[in-house]
Amino acid sequence: MQGKHLYEYAVIRLVPKVEREEFFNVGVILFSKKANFIKSVCLVNEEKLKLYVSEVDRELVFAHLDVFNKICSGSKDGGPIAQLDVPERFRWLTAVRSSCIQTSRPHAGFSDDLDRTLERLFKELVL
């Protein structure tokens, strides 16, 4: 039987050189409108990041990912976007952009435990 919560998720990607379109996965964001749920989890593989050390400002990447998490949590430190309702935050975070931090297109599924689903997706897609 399917889980009770319809959710959407997107993979958070680090794109060191946008013009080359090369990326590696650094996180996952999971959203459920019915459960009023939005969370992200990020971890940058330091070995992969070292391969791009000349193209990427490490501190800037971590700062942007931190803001990403603040927007998900609704923190005032996340700026005005963090004050939007949950669906609007997810749509804003997953909008197509040409920056060093991008997301995949959203994918859908069903879950009984959204936190556990986020953890599973993170392990499968990032670690």
Protein Blocks (a to p, Z undefined) as FASTA:
>chain_A
ZZfbdcddddddddfblmnopacdfbdcdddfklopacddddddfklmmmmmmmpcfklm
mmmmmmmmmmmnopaklojmlmpcfklmmmmmmpccddfbdcddddddddfblklmmmmm
mmmmmZZ
